[in-house]
Amino acid sequence: TSQLKAEGWSDHQIAHAVDEGQLVRVARSMFRWSGDLDDRDAHVVRVHALVRRLRCEVVVSHASAAVLHGLSVAEDNPAEVSLTVAPPARVRRRAGYHLRVAKLAEDDVEVLDGVHVTSLARTAADLARTAPFAWAVVAADQALARGVRREELDALAEAHPRMAGTPALRSVAAFADGASGSVAESISRVTIRRAGLPAPELQREVIGPEGWVGTTDFAWEDYGVIGEMDGEAKYRDRLERLRQAPEKVFAAERVRDDLIRRAGWWPCHWGWKLAWDVVGLGAKLREEFDHAASFRKRSA
């Protein structure tokens, strides 16, 4: 606001510019010019604005820290900026931010883009304590894939055994798998477990009579089933990467499925919507297990 006032803006002009979408309010008395920022970048701007405005030593944490670290969260621009401050401060919630109080060890904090942020391991642990289980698993899978060790998550649970959400943290740490290849695959794994189905092997290499077929998302060797999570982003990536028409991409998928069957496996596919559907995905996979059994009998 002070910069705009120095340029001669009145309060009325500022308010009108916000109403017209020329300015975007990111915090009290702080704005950015409207533009092409995606949701994640918009949240980063809000984080930096709040950290500058608050007159205490805060650490960006939870979902906001996840955004800064590049972890996937349910909303790319969370409604609240999440911050943590050391005791004896008090927890408070204001318009636009949530200030938590917790002791943070030296290893729990690092500096990203000039602001103090909880470390990758601590961020994954905080999300495990507070976020829905499926999204907590997504973050933990990604953290493990980037080098965080499961023992680090276990140690954070042991260091704060009475902190709310610690049982959930232990469950997430035990279930997380850095081999998960995407958000949709992590969500699918949670749904598969909730459906009471056996845990799949991740990133199984399939070798057929002609040689290597490919790396698959899920495999159930006892059932002879290969599972592929085919989200929209996956096909869009193939279209852009291969610069092919949709019909050619789907034709290539059919050829790959034929090669998987020639290797003795039964392929099945599902999308983003079914990845969240415990009843639907459970029924589909049980049906595919039956199809695979029949396929093996015919092939024997």
C-alpha positions as CSV (number, residue, x, y, z in Angstrom):
1,T,0.0,0.0,0.0
2,S,2.8,2.4,0.9
3,Q,4.3,2.0,-2.6
4,L,1.0,2.6,-4.3
5,K,0.3,5.6,-2.1
6,A,3.8,7.0,-3.0
7,E,2.7,6.8,-6.7
8,G,-0.4,8.8,-5.9
9,W,-3.0,6.1,-5.5
10,S,-6.0,6.7,-3.2
11,D,-7.6,4.1,-1.0
12,H,-10.6,4.2,-3.4
13,Q,-8.4,3.6,-6.5
14,I,-6.7,0.7,-4.8
15,A,-10.1,-0.9,-3.8
16,H,-11.4,-0.3,-7.3
17,A,-8.3,-1.9,-8.9
18,V,-8.8,-5.0,-6.6
19,D,-12.5,-5.2,-7.6
20,E,-11.6,-4.9,-11.3
21,G,-8.9,-7.6,-11.0
22,Q,-6.0,-5.3,-11.8
23,L,-4.5,-5.9,-8.3
24,V,-4.7,-9.1,-6.3
25,R,-4.6,-8.8,-2.5
26,V,-2.1,-11.3,-1.0
27,A,-2.1,-10.1,2.6
28,R,-3.2,-7.0,4.5
29,S,-1.7,-3.9,2.8
30,M,0.1,-6.1,0.3
31,F,-0.9,-6.7,-3.3
32,R,0.5,-8.1,-6.5
33,W,-0.3,-7.2,-10.1
34,S,-2.7,-9.7,-11.7
35,G,-1.1,-11.9,-14.3
36,D,-0.5,-15.5,-15.3
37,L,0.6,-17.0,-11.9
38,D,-0.6,-20.5,-11.4
39,D,-2.0,-21.6,-8.1
40,R,1.3,-22.7,-6.7
41,D,3.1,-19.6,-7.6
42,A,0.2,-17.5,-6.2
43,H,0.6,-19.3,-2.9
44,V,4.3,-18.7,-2.8
45,V,3.7,-15.0,-3.3
46,R,1.2,-15.0,-0.3
47,V,3.7,-16.9,1.8
48,H,6.5,-14.3,1.2
49,A,4.1,-11.4,1.7
50,L,2.9,-12.8,5.1
51,V,6.4,-13.6,6.3
52,R,7.5,-10.1,5.5
53,R,4.5,-8.5,7.3
54,L,4.5,-10.6,10.5
55,R,6.7,-9.2,13.2
56,C,7.9,-12.5,14.7
57,E,10.2,-15.3,13.7
58,V,8.0,-17.7,11.9
59,V,8.7,-20.9,9.9
60,V,6.6,-21.8,6.9
61,S,5.1,-25.2,7.6
62,H,2.5,-27.9,6.7
63,A,0.8,-27.4,3.4
64,S,2.5,-24.1,2.7
65,A,5.9,-25.7,3.2
66,A,4.8,-28.6,1.0
67,V,4.1,-26.1,-1.8
68,L,7.5,-24.5,-1.4
69,H,9.2,-27.9,-1.5
70,G,7.2,-28.9,-4.5
71,L,5.3,-31.7,-2.8
72,S,1.7,-32.4,-4.0
73,V,-1.1,-31.2,-1.8
74,A,-4.9,-31.3,-2.2
75,E,-5.0,-27.6,-3.1
76,D,-2.1,-25.9,-4.9
77,N,-3.1,-22.6,-3.4
78,P,-4.3,-23.5,0.2
79,A,-6.8,-21.0,1.6
80,E,-4.5,-20.4,4.6
81,V,-0.8,-19.9,4.8
82,S,0.5,-22.3,7.4
83,L,3.2,-21.0,9.8
84,T,4.8,-22.4,12.9
85,V,6.4,-20.4,15.8
86,A,8.2,-21.5,18.9
87,P,6.6,-21.5,22.3
88,P,5.5,-19.7,24.4
89,A,3.5,-18.0,21.6
90,R,-0.1,-18.8,21.2
91,V,-1.9,-20.6,18.4
92,R,-3.9,-18.1,16.4
93,R,-5.9,-18.0,13.2
94,R,-6.4,-14.9,11.2
95,A,-7.8,-14.2,7.8
96,G,-5.4,-15.8,5.4
97,Y,-3.1,-17.7,7.8
98,H,-2.9,-20.3,10.6
99,L,-0.1,-19.8,13.1
100,R,0.8,-23.0,15.0
101,V,3.1,-23.4,18.0
102,A,5.7,-26.1,18.2
103,K,9.3,-26.8,19.1
104,L,11.4,-27.2,16.0
105,A,14.9,-28.8,16.1
106,E,17.7,-27.2,14.1
107,D,17.5,-30.1,11.6
108,D,13.7,-29.4,11.2
109,V,14.3,-26.0,9.5
110,E,16.0,-24.9,6.3
111,V,16.0,-21.8,4.2
112,L,14.2,-21.7,0.8
113,D,14.1,-18.6,-1.3
114,G,15.0,-16.5,1.7
115,V,12.4,-17.8,4.1
116,H,12.6,-20.3,6.9
117,V,10.7,-23.5,6.0
118,T,10.4,-26.9,7.7
119,S,12.7,-29.5,6.2
120,L,11.3,-32.0,3.7
121,A,11.1,-34.7,6.3
122,R,9.5,-32.5,8.9
123,T,7.0,-31.2,6.3
124,A,6.0,-34.7,5.3
125,A,5.7,-35.6,9.0
126,D,3.5,-32.6,9.8
127,L,1.2,-33.4,6.8
128,A,1.0,-37.0,8.0
129,R,-0.3,-35.7,11.4
130,T,-2.8,-33.2,10.0
131,A,-3.8,-34.0,6.4
132,P,-6.2,-36.7,5.2
133,F,-4.4,-40.0,5.0
134,A,-4.4,-40.3,1.2
135,W,-2.8,-36.9,0.7
136,A,-0.4,-37.5,3.6
137,V,0.7,-40.7,1.8
138,V,1.2,-38.7,-1.5
139,A,3.6,-36.3,0.3
140,A,5.4,-39.0,2.1
141,D,5.9,-41.1,-1.1
142,Q,7.3,-38.0,-2.8
143,A,9.6,-37.2,0.1
144,L,11.0,-40.7,0.2
145,A,11.5,-40.6,-3.5
146,R,13.6,-37.4,-3.0
147,G,15.9,-39.0,-0.4
148,V,14.1,-38.7,2.9
149,R,14.6,-42.0,4.8
150,R,11.7,-43.8,6.5
151,E,13.7,-43.8,9.7
152,E,13.6,-40.0,9.7
153,L,9.8,-40.1,9.8
154,D,9.9,-42.7,12.5
155,A,12.3,-40.6,14.5
156,L,10.0,-37.6,14.3
157,A,7.2,-39.7,15.6
158,E,9.3,-40.9,18.5
159,A,10.5,-37.4,19.3
160,H,7.0,-36.1,19.8
161,P,5.0,-39.2,20.9
162,R,2.2,-37.1,22.5
163,M,1.7,-34.7,19.7
164,A,-1.7,-34.8,18.1
165,G,-1.7,-37.0,15.0
166,T,1.4,-39.1,15.9
167,P,-0.4,-42.4,15.4
168,A,-1.4,-41.2,11.9
169,L,2.3,-40.3,11.3
170,R,3.4,-43.8,12.2
171,S,0.8,-45.3,9.8
172,V,1.9,-43.1,7.0
173,A,5.6,-43.8,7.6
174,A,4.9,-47.5,7.5
175,F,2.8,-47.4,4.3
176,A,4.8,-44.8,2.3
177,D,6.8,-46.0,-0.7
178,G,9.2,-43.9,-2.6
179,A,8.7,-46.1,-5.7
180,S,5.3,-44.7,-6.3
181,G,5.4,-43.0,-9.6
182,S,2.7,-40.3,-9.4
183,V,0.0,-38.7,-7.2
184,A,-2.6,-41.0,-8.8
185,E,-0.5,-44.1,-8.1
186,S,-0.2,-43.1,-4.4
187,I,-3.9,-42.5,-4.1
188,S,-4.6,-45.8,-5.9
189,R,-2.4,-47.6,-3.3
190,V,-4.4,-46.2,-0.5
191,T,-7.7,-47.2,-2.2
192,I,-6.4,-50.7,-2.9
193,R,-5.6,-51.1,0.8
194,R,-8.9,-49.8,1.9
195,A,-10.6,-52.2,-0.4
196,G,-9.0,-55.1,1.4
197,L,-6.9,-56.2,-1.6
198,P,-3.3,-57.5,-1.5
199,A,-0.6,-54.9,-1.7
200,P,0.8,-54.6,-5.2
201,E,4.4,-54.6,-6.3
202,L,5.4,-51.2,-7.7
203,Q,7.3,-50.5,-10.9
204,R,7.4,-54.1,-12.1
205,E,9.6,-54.8,-15.1
206,V,7.8,-57.0,-17.6
207,I,9.8,-59.2,-20.0
208,G,8.1,-61.0,-22.8
209,P,9.2,-63.4,-25.6
210,E,10.4,-60.4,-27.6
211,G,12.3,-58.9,-24.7
212,W,11.6,-56.0,-22.4
213,V,8.0,-54.7,-22.6
214,G,8.1,-51.9,-20.1
215,T,7.8,-50.8,-16.5
216,T,4.3,-51.0,-15.1
217,D,2.6,-49.2,-12.2
218,F,1.3,-52.2,-10.2
219,A,1.7,-55.9,-10.3
220,W,0.1,-58.8,-8.4
221,E,2.3,-61.8,-9.3
222,D,0.1,-64.3,-7.4
223,Y,-2.8,-63.3,-9.6
224,G,-0.9,-62.5,-12.8
225,V,-2.3,-59.0,-13.0
226,I,-0.7,-55.8,-14.1
227,G,-2.4,-52.5,-13.1
228,E,-1.9,-49.3,-14.9
229,M,-3.2,-45.9,-13.5
230,D,-4.1,-44.0,-16.7
231,G,-4.8,-40.4,-15.6
232,E,-5.5,-37.6,-18.0
233,A,-2.0,-36.1,-17.3
234,K,-0.4,-39.4,-18.3
235,Y,-2.1,-39.4,-21.7
236,R,-1.5,-35.6,-22.2
237,D,2.2,-36.2,-21.5
238,R,2.4,-38.9,-24.0
239,L,0.6,-36.8,-26.6
240,E,3.0,-33.9,-26.1
241,R,6.1,-36.1,-25.8
242,L,5.4,-38.3,-28.8
243,R,3.6,-35.6,-30.8
244,Q,1.0,-38.1,-31.9
245,A,-2.7,-38.1,-32.5
246,P,-4.8,-39.6,-29.7
247,E,-5.8,-42.6,-31.8
248,K,-2.1,-43.4,-32.3
249,V,-1.4,-43.2,-28.6
250,F,-4.3,-45.5,-27.8
251,A,-3.2,-47.9,-30.5
252,A,0.2,-48.0,-29.0
253,E,-1.4,-48.8,-25.6
254,R,-3.3,-51.7,-27.1
255,V,-0.1,-53.1,-28.6
256,R,1.6,-52.8,-25.2
257,D,-1.3,-54.6,-23.6
258,D,-0.9,-57.4,-26.1
259,L,2.8,-57.7,-25.3
260,I,2.0,-57.8,-21.6
261,R,-0.5,-60.7,-22.2
262,R,2.1,-62.5,-24.4
263,A,4.5,-62.2,-21.3
264,G,1.9,-64.1,-19.3
265,W,0.2,-61.2,-17.5
266,W,-3.3,-59.8,-17.6
267,P,-3.4,-56.0,-18.0
268,C,-6.0,-53.7,-16.5
269,H,-6.4,-49.9,-16.5
270,W,-8.3,-47.3,-14.4
271,G,-8.4,-43.5,-14.2
272,W,-8.4,-40.7,-11.6
273,K,-12.0,-41.0,-10.6
274,L,-11.8,-44.8,-9.9
275,A,-8.5,-44.3,-8.0
276,W,-10.6,-42.7,-5.2
277,D,-13.5,-45.2,-5.3
278,V,-12.9,-47.9,-2.8
279,V,-16.0,-49.9,-3.8
280,G,-15.5,-49.3,-7.5
281,L,-11.8,-50.0,-7.8
282,G,-12.1,-53.0,-5.4
283,A,-14.8,-54.5,-7.6
284,K,-12.9,-53.9,-10.8
285,L,-9.7,-55.5,-9.5
286,R,-11.5,-58.5,-8.1
287,E,-13.1,-58.9,-11.5
288,E,-9.7,-58.5,-13.3
289,F,-8.2,-61.2,-10.9
290,D,-11.0,-63.6,-12.1
291,H,-10.3,-62.7,-15.8
292,A,-6.6,-63.3,-15.2
293,A,-7.3,-66.7,-13.8
294,S,-9.3,-67.7,-16.9
295,F,-6.7,-66.2,-19.1
296,R,-4.0,-68.4,-17.5
297,K,-6.1,-71.5,-17.9
298,R,-6.6,-70.8,-21.6
299,S,-2.9,-70.1,-22.0
300,A,-1.8,-73.2,-20.2
